[in-house]
């Protein structure tokens, strides 16, 4: 059994992680041994539309995280534990002072995926992820809470993965 190099990237759409639906991407590199792969990952997302906040103000957000994802592979199925930490930047674009500041965020979750081979070592990978914030972020506008992160968030993604033979 020899170590294998693995790399992945995906477009993702999420709900519950920012003040409105978000779109972004993630990338990961890792090494595998047998039926296990450990990925170091990075992810960035931003809101697609603005959500309503305190007194009809629009809210937006961006998120950048990094983390680890140990994964198990059985046949075409992939199951991962996901841990990420990063920063959430909030904005109220219609406000006189639109910057709502940054917050540190941390998440734990699970990812289920399938790898559908398309060539030598390459696979298309649809994925579903459910995460729970370790600390629920709240954006504050005019000294009032305007948005609080959901207690559970989810994302769907579609990507490409390479695993050396």
TORZAVEX-36249 format. One record per residue (C-alpha): x, y, z; residue number from 1; chain. Coordinates in nm, 3 decimals, decimal comma. Layout:
// residues N
R	X	Y	Z	NUM	A
...
// end
This chain:
// residues 165
R	0,000	0,000	0,000	1	A
R	0,163	0,325	-0,113	2	A
R	0,068	0,688	-0,047	3	A
R	-0,124	0,865	-0,323	4	A
R	-0,150	1,236	-0,402	5	A
R	-0,505	1,377	-0,423	6	A
R	-0,641	1,716	-0,533	7	A
R	-0,996	1,844	-0,558	8	A
R	-1,191	2,155	-0,641	9	A
R	-1,563	2,231	-0,646	10	A
R	-1,817	2,504	-0,704	11	A
R	-2,051	2,523	-0,402	12	A
R	-2,380	2,685	-0,315	13	A
R	-2,475	2,722	0,052	14	A
R	-2,762	2,822	0,277	15	A
R	-2,746	2,923	0,643	16	A
R	-2,379	3,019	0,650	17	A
R	-2,419	3,385	0,538	18	A
R	-2,712	3,632	0,543	19	A
R	-2,861	3,492	0,224	20	A
R	-2,782	3,215	-0,025	21	A
R	-2,414	3,206	-0,116	22	A
R	-2,198	3,083	-0,399	23	A
R	-1,829	3,004	-0,395	24	A
R	-1,568	2,740	-0,435	25	A
R	-1,336	2,515	-0,244	26	A
R	-1,004	2,352	-0,320	27	A
R	-0,812	2,082	-0,142	28	A
R	-0,488	1,890	-0,164	29	A
R	-0,406	1,577	0,027	30	A
R	-0,257	1,235	0,053	31	A
R	-0,428	0,901	0,066	32	A
R	-0,342	0,559	0,197	33	A
R	-0,571	0,268	0,130	34	A
R	-0,932	0,375	0,171	35	A
R	-0,847	0,701	0,350	36	A
R	-0,756	1,050	0,223	37	A
R	-0,669	1,356	0,432	38	A
R	-0,735	1,689	0,260	39	A
R	-0,615	2,037	0,358	40	A
R	-0,884	2,267	0,217	41	A
R	-0,961	2,631	0,148	42	A
R	-1,304	2,777	0,075	43	A
R	-1,445	3,116	-0,022	44	A
R	-1,810	3,220	-0,052	45	A
R	-2,011	3,537	-0,097	46	A
R	-2,383	3,612	-0,088	47	A
R	-2,567	3,595	-0,420	48	A
R	-2,850	3,824	-0,318	49	A
R	-2,903	4,043	-0,020	50	A
R	-3,118	3,932	0,269	51	A
R	-3,343	4,156	0,477	52	A
R	-3,192	4,272	0,801	53	A
R	-3,281	4,524	1,069	54	A
R	-3,521	4,793	0,948	55	A
R	-3,525	4,687	0,582	56	A
R	-3,148	4,722	0,541	57	A
R	-2,986	4,488	0,294	58	A
R	-2,718	4,257	0,434	59	A
R	-2,433	4,089	0,247	60	A
R	-2,144	3,872	0,355	61	A
R	-1,828	3,699	0,247	62	A
R	-1,657	3,404	0,407	63	A
R	-1,302	3,267	0,377	64	A
R	-1,211	2,949	0,563	65	A
R	-0,944	2,681	0,575	66	A
R	-0,946	2,342	0,736	67	A
R	-0,898	1,969	0,730	68	A
R	-1,119	1,692	0,594	69	A
R	-1,030	1,331	0,671	70	A
R	-1,225	1,114	0,428	71	A
R	-1,305	0,748	0,382	72	A
R	-1,365	0,599	0,037	73	A
R	-1,581	0,289	-0,019	74	A
R	-1,646	0,207	-0,385	75	A
R	-1,770	0,528	-0,547	76	A
R	-1,881	0,682	-0,214	77	A
R	-1,679	0,932	-0,010	78	A
R	-1,759	1,032	0,348	79	A
R	-1,568	1,310	0,523	80	A
R	-1,554	1,482	0,856	81	A
R	-1,500	1,854	0,799	82	A
R	-1,344	2,112	1,030	83	A
R	-1,292	2,472	0,915	84	A
R	-1,193	2,805	1,069	85	A
R	-1,184	3,148	0,906	86	A
R	-1,337	3,493	0,884	87	A
R	-1,684	3,626	0,797	88	A
R	-1,708	3,984	0,668	89	A
R	-2,051	4,150	0,692	90	A
R	-2,178	4,449	0,494	91	A
R	-2,492	4,666	0,486	92	A
R	-2,450	4,827	0,139	93	A
R	-2,727	5,088	0,189	94	A
R	-2,591	5,216	0,520	95	A
R	-2,380	5,525	0,569	96	A
R	-2,109	5,300	0,716	97	A
R	-2,154	4,975	0,518	98	A
R	-1,881	4,770	0,689	99	A
R	-2,029	4,556	0,968	100	A
R	-1,687	4,416	1,062	101	A
R	-1,530	4,073	1,060	102	A
R	-1,590	3,775	1,284	103	A
R	-1,389	3,462	1,342	104	A
R	-1,589	3,154	1,247	105	A
R	-1,541	2,783	1,306	106	A
R	-1,746	2,491	1,175	107	A
R	-1,766	2,115	1,218	108	A
R	-1,959	1,893	0,982	109	A
R	-1,989	1,601	0,746	110	A
R	-1,965	1,570	0,370	111	A
R	-2,109	1,294	0,153	112	A
R	-1,990	1,265	-0,205	113	A
R	-1,953	1,025	-0,494	114	A
R	-1,666	1,006	-0,739	115	A
R	-1,767	0,928	-1,096	116	A
R	-1,457	0,834	-1,296	117	A
R	-1,402	1,029	-1,620	118	A
R	-1,041	0,938	-1,700	119	A
R	-0,711	0,818	-1,560	120	A
R	-0,727	0,929	-1,197	121	A
R	-0,991	1,201	-1,261	122	A
R	-1,349	1,198	-1,136	123	A
R	-1,650	1,428	-1,130	124	A
R	-1,763	1,466	-0,768	125	A
R	-2,112	1,579	-0,662	126	A
R	-2,118	1,657	-0,289	127	A
R	-2,355	1,742	-0,004	128	A
R	-2,226	1,901	0,316	129	A
R	-2,395	1,974	0,650	130	A
R	-2,209	2,190	0,902	131	A
R	-2,271	2,326	1,248	132	A
R	-2,108	2,650	1,364	133	A
R	-1,907	2,609	1,683	134	A
R	-1,996	2,971	1,762	135	A
R	-2,299	3,131	1,595	136	A
R	-2,197	3,464	1,440	137	A
R	-2,429	3,764	1,475	138	A
R	-2,405	4,072	1,253	139	A
R	-2,492	4,390	1,444	140	A
R	-2,633	4,702	1,277	141	A
R	-2,724	5,020	1,470	142	A
R	-2,644	4,838	1,797	143	A
R	-2,908	4,573	1,721	144	A
R	-2,866	4,216	1,601	145	A
R	-2,944	4,215	1,227	146	A
R	-2,862	3,851	1,141	147	A
R	-2,751	3,542	1,333	148	A
R	-2,603	3,235	1,166	149	A
R	-2,830	2,935	1,145	150	A
R	-2,760	2,652	1,395	151	A
R	-2,708	2,422	1,096	152	A
R	-2,603	2,507	0,742	153	A
R	-2,577	2,309	0,423	154	A
R	-2,419	2,321	0,082	155	A
R	-2,433	2,141	-0,249	156	A
R	-2,134	2,123	-0,476	157	A
R	-2,001	1,986	-0,799	158	A
R	-1,633	1,941	-0,856	159	A
R	-1,344	1,755	-1,003	160	A
R	-1,101	1,530	-0,816	161	A
R	-0,768	1,375	-0,911	162	A
R	-0,607	1,084	-0,726	163	A
R	-0,272	0,950	-0,844	164	A
R	-0,260	0,579	-0,920	165	A
// end
